[in-house]
Amino acid sequence: MATTNQKLIKLMSKHGLTLQQVADLLYVSLDAVKSWRVRESTTRHNPMPKAFLELLQIKLIETKWYR
């Protein structure tokens, strides 16, 4: 099963989202989003909270965010 971080990467690719756009949509820092995108084996890695992934999915549907 894909992690929330892997799902984030897939969503970003599908919708053509930048790191800054994700940060703005979720009201989090750019550094937070960057930490969700780094490899799990690095010290800068943080798992993306499931609630943030779900919020991003909802916002993308409601705003009809398309590439």
Secondary structure in CASP SS format (residue, H / E / C, confidence):
PFRMAT SS
TARGET T0000
AUTHOR 0000-0000-0000
METHOD secondary structure of the structure
MODEL  1
M C 1.00
A C 1.00
T C 1.00
T H 1.00
N H 1.00
Q H 1.00
K H 1.00
L H 1.00
I H 1.00
K H 1.00
L H 1.00
M H 1.00
S H 1.00
K H 1.00
H H 1.00
G C 1.00
L C 1.00
T C 1.00
L H 1.00
Q H 1.00
Q H 1.00
V H 1.00
A H 1.00
D H 1.00
L H 1.00
L H 1.00
Y C 1.00
V C 1.00
S C 1.00
L H 1.00
D H 1.00
A H 1.00
V H 1.00
K H 1.00
S H 1.00
W H 1.00
R H 1.00
V C 1.00
R C 1.00
E C 1.00
S C 1.00
T C 1.00
T C 1.00
R C 1.00
H C 1.00
N C 1.00
P C 1.00
M C 1.00
P C 1.00
K H 1.00
A H 1.00
F H 1.00
L H 1.00
E H 1.00
L H 1.00
L H 1.00
Q H 1.00
I H 1.00
K H 1.00
L H 1.00
I H 1.00
E H 1.00
T C 1.00
K C 1.00
W C 1.00
Y C 1.00
R C 1.00
END
